[in-house]
Amino acid sequence: MKAAYYAAWVMAFVFIAGETLRRGLSYLTVNATTMVEDYICGALLLSAAVLWHQKRPLAPKLMAVAWAYATGGMFVPFFAHLEAFLRDTTFRPDHPHEDVNSIVLKGVIWAICLVFLIISLRGDDSEFQVAQSRAV
């Protein structure tokens, strides 16, 4: 479960800073939805990591929610881009189907999110129960 905690810090940075550095804030006027989705994802992962660090009882649940949101949020960008590549047609002008590096990156991010979703769902939250019992 600690791996999900450390990965949450990294992926929060990837979603927030990566989206901003890759597209720039001016892209909000082009497609705000995709940027806001990534910012919410980063905020959820960051919140889960902070609560985890504070050993809050809610942390394991928020960690699973954050990873689930990230996995779902990356599903369409990855698979739609992959489908466009396989069909040899560009669905969106700002996502050319020939951009294989982008497809691979999206696939890796989606896979990372899925792995940590599974880890967070199967994780042992006993350390949070101990912390909660000490607080009482």
C-alpha positions in Angstrom: 0.0 0.0 0.0 2.9 2.3 0.6 3.7 2.1 -3.1 0.3 3.6 -3.9 1.1 6.4 -1.4 4.4 7.3 -3.0 3.0 6.9 -6.5 0.1 9.3 -5.6 2.6 12.1 -5.0 4.4 11.5 -8.3 1.2 11.1 -10.4 -0.4 14.2 -8.8 2.6 16.1 -10.1 2.4 14.3 -13.5 -1.3 15.2 -13.9 -1.1 18.8 -12.7 2.3 20.0 -13.8 2.5 17.7 -16.9 -0.8 19.0 -18.3 0.2 22.6 -17.7 3.7 22.2 -19.1 2.5 20.2 -22.1 -0.4 22.4 -23.2 0.0 25.7 -21.4 -2.8 27.5 -19.6 -3.9 29.0 -22.9 -5.3 25.6 -23.8 -8.1 26.2 -21.3 -9.7 28.3 -24.1 -9.4 25.4 -26.5 -10.5 22.4 -24.4 -11.0 23.2 -20.7 -12.6 19.9 -20.0 -9.5 17.8 -20.5 -7.4 20.2 -18.5 -9.9 20.4 -15.6 -10.2 16.7 -15.6 -6.5 16.3 -15.2 -6.3 19.0 -12.5 -9.1 17.3 -10.5 -7.3 14.0 -10.8 -4.1 15.6 -9.5 -6.0 17.2 -6.7 -7.6 13.9 -5.7 -4.3 12.1 -5.7 -2.6 14.9 -3.8 -5.4 15.0 -1.2 -5.2 11.2 -0.8 -1.4 11.4 -0.3 -1.7 14.2 2.3 -4.4 12.3 4.3 -2.3 9.2 4.1 0.7 11.1 5.4 -1.5 12.3 8.3 -2.7 8.7 8.8 -6.3 9.8 8.6 -8.8 6.9 8.7 -10.4 8.2 5.4 -7.0 8.0 3.6 -7.3 4.4 2.2 -10.8 5.1 0.8 -9.8 8.4 -0.8 -6.7 6.7 -2.2 -8.9 4.1 -3.9 -11.2 6.8 -5.2 -8.3 8.9 -6.5 -6.8 5.9 -8.4 -10.2 4.9 -9.7 -10.8 8.5 -11.0 -7.3 8.5 -12.6 -7.9 5.1 -14.2 -11.2 6.1 -15.6 -10.0 9.5 -16.7 -7.2 8.0 -18.7 -9.3 5.3 -20.3 -10.8 7.4 -23.1 -7.7 9.4 -24.0 -5.6 6.3 -24.3 -8.1 4.0 -26.0 -9.5 6.6 -28.4 -6.1 7.6 -29.5 -5.1 3.9 -29.9 -8.3 3.3 -31.9 -7.5 6.3 -34.1 -4.1 4.9 -34.8 -5.5 1.4 -35.6 -8.1 2.9 -37.9 -5.4 5.2 -39.5 -7.6 8.3 -39.0 -7.3 11.4 -36.8 -10.4 11.9 -34.7 -9.2 15.2 -33.2 -6.8 17.6 -34.9 -4.9 18.2 -31.6 -4.4 14.4 -31.3 -2.8 13.2 -34.6 -3.1 9.4 -34.9 0.5 9.2 -36.0 1.8 10.4 -32.6 2.7 7.0 -31.3 4.8 8.4 -28.4 1.7 10.0 -27.0 -0.3 6.8 -27.4 2.4 4.9 -25.5 2.7 7.5 -22.8 -1.1 7.5 -22.3 -1.1 3.7 -22.2 1.7 3.7 -19.6 -0.1 6.3 -17.4 -3.4 4.3 -17.7 -1.6 1.1 -16.7 0.1 2.7 -13.7 -3.2 4.1 -12.5 -4.9 0.7 -12.9 -2.1 -1.1 -11.0 -2.3 1.3 -8.1 -6.1 1.1 -8.1 -5.9 -2.6 -7.7 -3.2 -2.2 -5.0 -5.2 0.4 -3.1 -8.4 -1.8 -3.2 -6.5 -4.9 -1.9 -4.4 -2.9 0.6 -4.2 -3.5 4.3 -5.4 -0.4 6.2 -4.7 -1.8 9.6 -2.2 1.0 10.3 -5.0 3.5 9.9 -7.3 1.6 12.3 -4.5 1.6 14.9 -4.0 5.4 14.4 -7.8 5.9 14.8 -8.0 3.8 18.0 -5.1 5.8 19.5 -6.9 9.0 18.7 -10.0 7.9 20.7 
